[in-house]
Amino acid sequence: MTYTLIKVLITSLLVVAISEIAKRSSLMAGILASIPLVSVLGFI
């Protein structure tokens, strides 16, 4: 249960971070969003 909560927390933090970066620089947000970190976390 703790493992699942940690994965959800990390995923939500990534989404929020990318959306905040997108407010300042759409290029950087696009680069970060294209890295498949959320997909890799889903496989683990």
N, CA, C and O atoms as CSV, one atom per row, in Angstrom:
chain,resi,resn,atom,element,x,y,z
A,1,MET,N,N,0.818,-1.191,0.000
A,1,MET,CA,C,0.000,0.000,0.000
A,1,MET,C,C,0.865,1.259,0.000
A,1,MET,O,O,0.578,2.215,-0.720
A,2,THR,N,N,1.903,1.255,0.793
A,2,THR,CA,C,2.795,2.406,0.845
A,2,THR,C,C,3.481,2.615,-0.495
A,2,THR,O,O,3.672,3.748,-0.935
A,3,TYR,N,N,3.845,1.529,-1.133
A,3,TYR,CA,C,4.520,1.608,-2.431
A,3,TYR,C,C,3.626,2.277,-3.466
A,3,TYR,O,O,4.086,3.111,-4.246
A,4,THR,N,N,2.363,1.914,-3.471
A,4,THR,CA,C,1.412,2.507,-4.412
A,4,THR,C,C,1.237,3.994,-4.136
A,4,THR,O,O,1.182,4.795,-5.069
A,5,LEU,N,N,1.150,4.363,-2.881
A,5,LEU,CA,C,1.008,5.777,-2.529
A,5,LEU,C,C,2.228,6.585,-2.945
A,5,LEU,O,O,2.094,7.726,-3.389
A,6,ILE,N,N,3.406,6.011,-2.807
A,6,ILE,CA,C,4.631,6.698,-3.219
A,6,ILE,C,C,4.640,6.908,-4.726
A,6,ILE,O,O,5.023,7.978,-5.200
A,7,LYS,N,N,4.220,5.897,-5.484
A,7,LYS,CA,C,4.165,6.030,-6.942
A,7,LYS,C,C,3.180,7.108,-7.365
A,7,LYS,O,O,3.469,7.900,-8.262
A,8,VAL,N,N,2.021,7.141,-6.724
A,8,VAL,CA,C,1.016,8.157,-7.048
A,8,VAL,C,C,1.537,9.545,-6.700
A,8,VAL,O,O,1.336,10.489,-7.464
A,9,LEU,N,N,2.194,9.679,-5.576
A,9,LEU,CA,C,2.745,10.965,-5.152
A,9,LEU,C,C,3.802,11.463,-6.127
A,9,LEU,O,O,3.791,12.634,-6.505
A,10,ILE,N,N,4.715,10.590,-6.537
A,10,ILE,CA,C,5.759,10.977,-7.481
A,10,ILE,C,C,5.156,11.371,-8.822
A,10,ILE,O,O,5.575,12.358,-9.425
A,11,THR,N,N,4.180,10.609,-9.289
A,11,THR,CA,C,3.538,10.912,-10.567
A,11,THR,C,C,2.826,12.256,-10.519
A,11,THR,O,O,2.932,13.054,-11.451
A,12,SER,N,N,2.103,12.504,-9.440
A,12,SER,CA,C,1.394,13.779,-9.338
A,12,SER,C,C,2.365,14.945,-9.209
A,12,SER,O,O,2.103,16.022,-9.743
A,13,LEU,N,N,3.470,14.754,-8.518
A,13,LEU,CA,C,4.479,15.809,-8.420
A,13,LEU,C,C,5.088,16.121,-9.780
A,13,LEU,O,O,5.353,17.283,-10.088
A,14,LEU,N,N,5.312,15.097,-10.593
A,14,LEU,CA,C,5.841,15.324,-11.937
A,14,LEU,C,C,4.868,16.120,-12.795
A,14,LEU,O,O,5.273,17.030,-13.519
A,15,VAL,N,N,3.597,15.782,-12.714
A,15,VAL,CA,C,2.589,16.486,-13.510
A,15,VAL,C,C,2.500,17.948,-13.085
A,15,VAL,O,O,2.441,18.838,-13.934
A,16,VAL,N,N,2.491,18.198,-11.793
A,16,VAL,CA,C,2.424,19.574,-11.295
A,16,VAL,C,C,3.684,20.344,-11.677
A,16,VAL,O,O,3.602,21.503,-12.084
A,17,ALA,N,N,4.845,19.711,-11.550
A,17,ALA,CA,C,6.097,20.387,-11.897
A,17,ALA,C,C,6.129,20.756,-13.372
A,17,ALA,O,O,6.544,21.861,-13.723
A,18,ILE,N,N,5.702,19.854,-14.234
A,18,ILE,CA,C,5.705,20.137,-15.670
A,18,ILE,C,C,4.718,21.251,-15.996
A,18,ILE,O,O,5.007,22.104,-16.835
A,19,SER,N,N,3.565,21.256,-15.351
A,19,SER,CA,C,2.594,22.321,-15.632
A,19,SER,C,C,3.089,23.671,-15.134
A,19,SER,O,O,2.818,24.693,-15.764
A,20,GLU,N,N,3.805,23.696,-14.024
A,20,GLU,CA,C,4.370,24.958,-13.535
A,20,GLU,C,C,5.496,25.445,-14.443
A,20,GLU,O,O,5.618,26.644,-14.694
A,21,ILE,N,N,6.311,24.531,-14.931
A,21,ILE,CA,C,7.386,24.905,-15.857
A,21,ILE,C,C,6.801,25.396,-17.169
A,21,ILE,O,O,7.369,26.284,-17.806
A,22,ALA,N,N,5.669,24.829,-17.581
A,22,ALA,CA,C,5.026,25.235,-18.837
A,22,ALA,C,C,4.562,26.682,-18.785
A,22,ALA,O,O,4.477,27.340,-19.822
A,23,LYS,N,N,4.264,27.183,-17.605
A,23,LYS,CA,C,3.868,28.587,-17.474
A,23,LYS,C,C,5.021,29.516,-17.832
A,23,LYS,O,O,4.801,30.630,-18.307
A,24,ARG,N,N,6.240,29.062,-17.607
A,24,ARG,CA,C,7.413,29.896,-17.856
A,24,ARG,C,C,8.081,29.584,-19.193
A,24,ARG,O,O,8.478,30.493,-19.922
A,25,SER,N,N,8.201,28.307,-19.508
A,25,SER,CA,C,8.908,27.910,-20.722
A,25,SER,C,C,8.250,26.667,-21.310
A,25,SER,O,O,8.348,25.574,-20.752
A,26,SER,N,N,7.589,26.848,-22.430
A,26,SER,CA,C,6.917,25.706,-23.046
A,26,SER,C,C,7.926,24.708,-23.616
A,26,SER,O,O,7.641,23.512,-23.687
A,27,LEU,N,N,9.100,25.190,-24.019
A,27,LEU,CA,C,10.127,24.295,-24.547
A,27,LEU,C,C,10.623,23.332,-23.464
A,27,LEU,O,O,10.705,22.125,-23.692
A,28,MET,N,N,10.949,23.867,-22.296
A,28,MET,CA,C,11.428,23.011,-21.202
A,28,MET,C,C,10.343,22.036,-20.750
A,28,MET,O,O,10.634,20.878,-20.449
A,29,ALA,N,N,9.107,22.495,-20.701
A,29,ALA,CA,C,8.009,21.616,-20.305
A,29,ALA,C,C,7.833,20.496,-21.318
A,29,ALA,O,O,7.560,19.355,-20.943
A,30,GLY,N,N,7.984,20.810,-22.589
A,30,GLY,CA,C,7.880,19.783,-23.623
A,30,GLY,C,C,8.978,18.753,-23.516
A,30,GLY,O,O,8.743,17.559,-23.705
A,31,ILE,N,N,10.177,19.211,-23.214
A,31,ILE,CA,C,11.304,18.281,-23.059
A,31,ILE,C,C,11.073,17.369,-21.858
A,31,ILE,O,O,11.266,16.157,-21.947
A,32,LEU,N,N,10.661,17.952,-20.736
A,32,LEU,CA,C,10.419,17.135,-19.544
A,32,LEU,C,C,9.246,16.182,-19.733
A,32,LEU,O,O,9.283,15.049,-19.254
A,33,ALA,N,N,8.217,16.630,-20.422
A,33,ALA,CA,C,7.048,15.773,-20.633
A,33,ALA,C,C,7.354,14.630,-21.590
A,33,ALA,O,O,6.717,13.579,-21.526
A,34,SER,N,N,8.324,14.829,-22.477
A,34,SER,CA,C,8.637,13.773,-23.442
A,34,SER,C,C,9.464,12.645,-22.826
A,34,SER,O,O,9.534,11.549,-23.383
A,35,ILE,N,N,10.085,12.911,-21.688
A,35,ILE,CA,C,10.825,11.854,-20.993
A,35,ILE,C,C,9.797,10.910,-20.364
A,35,ILE,O,O,8.935,11.360,-19.609
A,36,PRO,N,N,9.871,9.641,-20.655
A,36,PRO,CA,C,8.817,8.716,-20.198
A,36,PRO,C,C,8.947,8.291,-18.736
A,36,PRO,O,O,8.896,7.099,-18.434
A,37,LEU,N,N,9.115,9.250,-17.828
A,37,LEU,CA,C,9.276,8.899,-16.418
A,37,LEU,C,C,8.013,8.284,-15.830
A,37,LEU,O,O,8.090,7.322,-15.066
A,38,VAL,N,N,6.857,8.830,-16.178
A,38,VAL,CA,C,5.609,8.304,-15.629
A,38,VAL,C,C,5.366,6.887,-16.133
A,38,VAL,O,O,4.893,6.035,-15.381
A,39,SER,N,N,5.682,6.630,-17.392
A,39,SER,CA,C,5.510,5.283,-17.938
A,39,SER,C,C,6.437,4.287,-17.254
A,39,SER,O,O,6.034,3.161,-16.961
A,40,VAL,N,N,7.659,4.691,-17.004
A,40,VAL,CA,C,8.610,3.809,-16.324
A,40,VAL,C,C,8.123,3.517,-14.910
A,40,VAL,O,O,8.216,2.381,-14.446
A,41,LEU,N,N,7.605,4.530,-14.221
A,41,LEU,CA,C,7.075,4.302,-12.878
A,41,LEU,C,C,5.886,3.345,-12.905
A,41,LEU,O,O,5.683,2.585,-11.958
A,42,GLY,N,N,5.111,3.376,-13.965
A,42,GLY,CA,C,3.975,2.469,-14.087
A,42,GLY,C,C,4.392,1.018,-14.229
A,42,GLY,O,O,3.668,0.119,-13.799
A,43,PHE,N,N,5.544,0.779,-14.823
A,43,PHE,CA,C,6.024,-0.589,-15.001
A,43,PHE,C,C,6.621,-1.170,-13.733
A,43,PHE,O,O,6.652,-2.388,-13.556
A,44,ILE,N,N,7.090,-0.311,-12.860
A,44,ILE,CA,C,7.767,-0.780,-11.643
A,44,ILE,C,C,6.749,-1.255,-10.633
A,44,ILE,O,O,7.118,-1.689,-9.542
